[in-house]
Amino acid sequence: MKEKVAQLKETAGLNIEKAESLQELEEIRVKLLGKKGELTEISKGMKNLTPEERPVVGQLVNELREFINSALENKNSELKEKEKNKRLAEEVIDITLPGKRNVLGTTHPITETMNFMKEIFIEMGFDVADGPEVELVKYNFDALNIPDTHPSRDITDTFYINDDVVLRTQTSPVQVRYMLEHKPPFRMICPGKVYRPDYDISHTPMFHQMEGLMIGENISFANFKAILTESLKKMFGDTEVRFRPHFFPFTEPSAEVDIQCAVCKGKGCRMCKDSGWVEIMGCGMVDPEVLKAVGYDPDEVSGFAFGMGIERVAMLRRGINDLRAFFENDVRFLKQFK
């Protein structure tokens, strides 16, 4: 057994020294120290030794194991250093090549437009409020004086989770919640995501709205016409603005507001359907029934509400004629807005 140990030590040292690659060195390690390796087999054979021989051979085996591990470690370091030097000698870095530029992201045009609009109304004294996107029907429809028979309640116009819960179709429920928690006078806006089952060049199932509300004593139609006209001029520059009579269940009187098409400058295009005008928002004086629903006295306070699509504003500001481009995540499109 002693002769086996001595012989293995000699051959192991020679084989390790002759190894020319890390792979070859690993094969030698497995051959010597693996589960079926030569040193392992010697260790297993110690059970056949006499009690007197066993400790002597055991010490020799341990010394051999340490010798092999040390030789393997030294050779491993030597081969790694050799490979590194070879790679440094062969690899060439062309320092005349242009460097790689790190492309940084930027604010999405919808987010940029939303922040731009918020700043306009904040400067005009409006607070910014937020609310849940998964909303109760009583806030999304009932408190806004929208009757059960109104088309907007149909399953074709609203995403229903169950009979009492919907994905909000407008940010108006935030106004209701705000009125329940605040007493007049106040001014507030509520930007956020809303959901409707539409998809074409000017509609997507998820889009963004910004609605506003001003409640106080002696708030008139002239007040809200002046504020909205001023806000639109800040958004689009010195553009023409017109108010058209309309109907909304939660405002009376109601109006729709148009601005001159920013894409074609009033000449007619796909965006404005060749009319030269683009509808930008709906608005009106808050219906007395809505004021009563939140505990306000219509004889003491009045107010106006408005709502506009943020995507529509972004399209007009940027001259984009297809709303879907905002959500396709095409880098070629988005990188234009840095």
Number of C-alpha atoms within 10 A of each C-alpha: 16 14 8 12 18 14 11 18 18 12 11 22 14 11 12 20 14 12 18 13 15 16 10 13 21 15 12 18 17 13 16 20 16 14 11 11 15 17 23 16 14 18 16 9 11 17 10 9 12 9 10 8 13 15 13 11 18 15 11 16 22 13 13 19 17 12 15 21 14 12 15 21 12 13 20 18 12 14 16 13 12 14 14 11 11 11 11 11 9 8 8 8 7 7 7 6 7 7 7 6 6 6 6 7 10 12 12 16 19 19 14 14 21 21 12 13 20 19 14 16 20 14 9 13 12 19 16 15 16 15 17 13 18 17 21 19 19 15 18 25 23 15 21 24 20 18 13 11 8 10 12 15 19 12 11 12 14 19 19 18 12 9 8 11 16 19 21 26 26 24 27 28 27 26 23 20 16 20 20 13 9 10 12 14 13 16 20 21 27 24 26 21 19 20 22 20 14 14 12 10 13 14 17 18 14 15 21 20 24 22 25 25 26 22 22 16 13 12 16 13 14 8 13 20 17 10 12 17 18 16 16 21 14 15 18 16 12 11 15 15 18 14 17 11 12 15 14 18 17 23 24 17 17 23 20 19 23 19 23 24 27 23 21 17 14 17 14 16 16 13 24 20 11 14 14 20 24 21 19 20 21 23 29 25 23 25 22 19 19 20 23 12 16 17 12 19 13 16 10 9 16 22 27 25 24 24 22 20 23 23 25 26 22 20 22 22 16 14 14 17 17 16 20 16 14 18 13 10 11 10 9 7 11 18 14 9 11 10
